[in-house]
C-alpha cells in the first residue's frame, strides 16, 4: 500500500469530475478499507479502495485492491473524459 499516492488519486478524480461537469451528491466519495482482524492476518494486503463515481465505469461503486490500481483506472476515466469532450 502506497499512501503517498492518495493525494494523486484524489486530484485526478477531481479533475475527471471537473471535466465532465456531471456529479450527483455522493460522487467523488473515496474510502479506504483495511478489513477486519481475520482479513489482515490471512491476507498479505487487505486494503481496498472504494470510489463512488456515477458517471464513470459500470455502476456507482468501484472497488480496487490498491491505491495504485485505483489511480490507474481513475487516470483512464479522466483521459477518456478529455477525449470525449464532455
RAMODA-V654815 format. One record per residue. N is the residue number from 1. D_CENTER is the distance of its C-alpha to the mean C-alpha in Angstrom with 2 decimals. Layout:
n=N d_center=D_CENTER
n=N d_center=D_CENTER
This chain:
n=1 d_center=14.15
n=2 d_center=13.93
n=3 d_center=13.22
n=4 d_center=14.60
n=5 d_center=11.47
n=6 d_center=9.56
n=7 d_center=11.40
n=8 d_center=10.60
n=9 d_center=6.81
n=10 d_center=7.83
n=11 d_center=10.68
n=12 d_center=9.26
n=13 d_center=7.09
n=14 d_center=10.46
n=15 d_center=12.42
n=16 d_center=11.06
n=17 d_center=12.06
n=18 d_center=15.23
n=19 d_center=16.20
n=20 d_center=15.99
n=21 d_center=17.48
n=22 d_center=16.30
n=23 d_center=14.88
n=24 d_center=15.81
n=25 d_center=16.32
n=26 d_center=13.28
n=27 d_center=10.75
n=28 d_center=8.22
n=29 d_center=8.48
n=30 d_center=6.34
n=31 d_center=8.48
n=32 d_center=9.70
n=33 d_center=12.32
n=34 d_center=15.25
n=35 d_center=17.32
n=36 d_center=20.95
n=37 d_center=23.89
n=38 d_center=24.74
n=39 d_center=21.32
n=40 d_center=21.35
n=41 d_center=24.93
n=42 d_center=24.54
n=43 d_center=21.35
n=44 d_center=20.97
n=45 d_center=17.30
n=46 d_center=16.27
n=47 d_center=12.92
n=48 d_center=9.97
n=49 d_center=6.45
n=50 d_center=6.05
n=51 d_center=4.27
n=52 d_center=7.50
n=53 d_center=8.01
n=54 d_center=11.61
n=55 d_center=12.58
n=56 d_center=10.22
n=57 d_center=10.87
n=58 d_center=13.04
n=59 d_center=12.86
n=60 d_center=11.07
n=61 d_center=9.12
n=62 d_center=6.73
n=63 d_center=7.31
n=64 d_center=7.27
n=65 d_center=10.34
n=66 d_center=9.46
n=67 d_center=7.65
n=68 d_center=9.47
n=69 d_center=8.40
n=70 d_center=4.63
n=71 d_center=6.43
n=72 d_center=8.90
n=73 d_center=7.38
n=74 d_center=5.92
n=75 d_center=9.41
n=76 d_center=11.02
n=77 d_center=9.95
n=78 d_center=11.45
n=79 d_center=14.35
n=80 d_center=15.13
n=81 d_center=15.26
n=82 d_center=17.71
n=83 d_center=19.72
n=84 d_center=20.00
n=85 d_center=21.22
n=86 d_center=19.86
